[in-house]
């Protein structure tokens, strides 16, 4: 079954998700962890961070440590707000982009046999 057929409610939910203040951001064992009041996001899949002008800030496929290499360390995300959640569910992929208030995009690309990410906001809990 195609992912977009498995999670039809997520795409609808994502269009109405409230703005989410990032109060916690870290990388642990190649997993991105973000969270704030009443919400959490974890991603185990490949990540790219791109600024508003399209400049690549981080790409984990380049084996650059987000904590040490060039780009946006997780701590710089604290205080930003997720203003949009953009799912790209095609075929058997569960790609997801988080758009921040300053135009930065965190692009999560499904490349794992495990659930690539988990998103919990209030009572809603979505794992792809």
C-alpha positions as semicolon CSV with decimal commas, in nm:
position;residue;x (nm);y (nm);z (nm)
1;X;0,000;0,000;0,000
2;X;0,127;0,348;-0,084
3;X;0,222;0,570;0,210
4;X;-0,008;0,850;0,095
5;X;-0,292;0,598;0,118
6;X;-0,178;0,472;0,459
7;X;-0,167;0,818;0,619
8;X;-0,434;1,029;0,445
9;X;-0,529;1,204;0,769
10;X;-0,172;1,320;0,835
11;X;-0,161;1,537;0,524
12;X;-0,487;1,704;0,626
13;X;-0,363;1,741;0,985
14;X;-0,034;1,895;0,867
15;X;-0,211;2,177;0,681
16;X;-0,374;2,295;1,003
17;X;-0,095;2,232;1,254
18;X;-0,047;2,528;1,490
19;X;0,282;2,717;1,502
20;X;0,522;2,522;1,724
21;X;0,785;2,699;1,935
22;X;1,113;2,504;1,948
23;X;1,233;2,497;2,309
24;X;1,455;2,186;2,280
25;X;1,677;2,082;1,991
26;X;1,953;1,823;1,983
27;X;2,118;1,546;1,783
28;X;2,160;1,212;1,958
29;X;2,291;0,901;1,785
30;X;2,218;1,052;1,442
31;X;1,861;1,133;1,548
32;X;1,723;1,488;1,541
33;X;1,510;1,572;1,845
34;X;1,294;1,886;1,854
35;X;1,029;1,982;2,107
36;X;0,837;2,248;2,285
37;X;0,527;2,296;2,492
38;X;0,305;1,995;2,425
39;X;0,489;1,872;2,114
40;X;0,784;1,651;2,014
41;X;0,947;1,555;1,685
42;X;1,209;1,285;1,629
43;X;1,367;1,193;1,297
44;X;1,587;0,893;1,222
45;X;1,610;0,957;0,849
46;X;1,845;1,161;0,630
47;X;1,835;1,533;0,702
48;X;1,916;1,846;0,508
49;X;1,889;2,196;0,652
50;X;1,848;2,472;0,393
51;X;1,825;2,847;0,460
52;X;1,563;3,082;0,313
53;X;1,789;3,158;0,016
54;X;1,838;2,791;-0,068
55;X;2,190;2,765;0,073
56;X;2,270;2,426;0,219
57;X;2,349;2,457;0,590
58;X;2,371;2,088;0,671
59;X;2,344;1,755;0,493
60;X;2,398;1,443;0,699
61;X;2,479;1,243;0,386
62;X;2,802;1,445;0,367
63;X;2,902;1,298;0,705
64;X;2,924;1,643;0,860
65;X;2,847;1,650;1,230
66;X;2,565;1,897;1,289
67;X;2,717;1,978;1,626
68;X;3,067;2,054;1,495
69;X;3,061;2,115;1,121
70;X;2,949;2,411;0,918
71;X;2,581;2,482;0,931
72;X;2,311;2,522;1,185
73;X;2,378;2,360;1,520
74;X;2,063;2,236;1,691
75;X;2,097;2,502;1,960
76;X;2,045;2,772;1,696
77;X;1,700;2,628;1,630
78;X;1,585;2,697;1,988
79;X;1,354;2,998;1,992
80;X;1,252;2,950;1,628
81;X;0,898;2,847;1,538
82;X;0,783;2,571;1,305
83;X;0,525;2,753;1,091
84;X;0,454;2,482;0,835
85;X;0,471;2,104;0,808
86;X;0,492;1,984;0,448
87;X;0,447;1,610;0,390
88;X;0,560;1,461;0,059
89;X;0,412;1,114;0,066
90;X;0,462;0,955;-0,273
91;X;0,485;0,589;-0,357
92;X;0,646;0,430;-0,052
93;X;0,831;0,739;0,076
94;X;0,744;0,935;0,389
95;X;0,936;1,259;0,330
96;X;0,861;1,557;0,549
97;X;0,977;1,920;0,559
98;X;0,953;2,152;0,858
99;X;0,952;2,522;0,763
100;X;1,071;2,764;1,031
101;X;0,973;3,128;1,083
102;X;1,307;3,251;0,945
103;X;1,268;3,051;0,622
104;X;1,498;2,765;0,720
105;X;1,372;2,427;0,601
106;X;1,451;2,098;0,773
107;X;1,406;1,833;0,505
108;X;1,362;1,476;0,627
109;X;1,405;1,211;0,356
110;X;1,274;0,862;0,422
111;X;1,566;0,627;0,373
112;X;1,520;0,377;0,653
113;X;1,331;0,055;0,711
114;X;1,239;0,192;1,053
115;X;0,979;0,461;1,101
116;X;1,168;0,763;0,964
117;X;1,010;1,012;1,205
118;X;0,756;1,057;1,481
119;X;0,554;1,374;1,537
120;X;0,339;1,433;1,846
121;X;0,136;1,748;1,897
122;X;-0,100;1,744;2,193
123;X;-0,316;1,435;2,164
124;X;-0,217;1,371;1,802
125;X;0,068;1,122;1,757
126;X;0,193;1,050;1,406
127;X;0,462;0,800;1,323
128;X;0,538;0,727;0,963
